[in-house]
Amino acid sequence: MHMPSYGFANGIQGLNGLVPGRDGKMKEAGGFGASLKDDYRRFFGTQVGMAGRGTAIARADNYCEIDPDVVDKYGIPVLRFHYKWSDAEVKQAKHMQETFKEIMHGMGAIITSKVHGPETNYGLEAPGKIIHEVGTVRMGDDPKKSALNKYCQAHDCKNLFVVDAAPFVQQGDKNATWTILALSMRTSEYILAQRQKLNV
C-alpha cells in the first residue's frame, strides 16, 4: 500500500516517452525542471496528451459466468460479465485527472479537450475496452472461490491446466506477457514433476 493520502492503493509510477534531443539522439522526455522546460520550448505549438493507467482492484463482486440465454453464431453459450468500478479505482482516476490539469496549467498549456468528471467516473473506460484485461479463471487455494490452484491446475479436473492470462486474480497497469510466461514456466515445471511421480 503506497501513498495512502491519495485515498487509493498500489502507488503511482511515472512513465516518460522518448524524444529526439538537441544532439539528435533519443532521450527520455520530460522529467522536471530545466529538461522539461527545454523539451516543451522546442516542441512549442504542438499538442500534448496525457493518459493514465491504474490497477483494477480484485473484488468478489466482479465475475463472469456462462450466460444461460445467449449463444454465439455457432450455438455456444457466451460469457456474461458482472463488473463495476470500486470507489478506490474512481479515486485513482480522479487523482490522475487533477494531476494532469495541474501539470498542464503549470506549463501554461491551454486544455482543449473535454476533461472527464464524476458523471463519467473521471474517464474510466468500460472494462475490456482497452489493454491488459486478464482473469476469468481465477487461481487460489479454495476450490469454492477459485477454479485453479497456484500451478494453474483445475481443482476439479487434475489433467487440465490453464496457462494464459485467465488465472490472474488481479492485474496492474503493466503488460501481462512476462507474468504469463513466468506462470507458464512454473506450471510446466510442475507438470513435469507431477508426471515423473505419475500423478498426471
Secondary structure, DSSP 8 states (H G I E B T S, - for coil): ---GGGT-SS-------EEE-TTSSEEE---SHHHHHHHHHHTTTS---------B---TT-EEEEEEEEE-TTS-EEEEEE----HHHHHHHHHHHHHHHHHHHHTT----S----GGGGGG---TTSSS----SS-B-S-TTT-SB-TTSBBSS-TT-B--SSTT-S-B-SS-SHHHHHHHHHHHHHHHHHHHHTT--
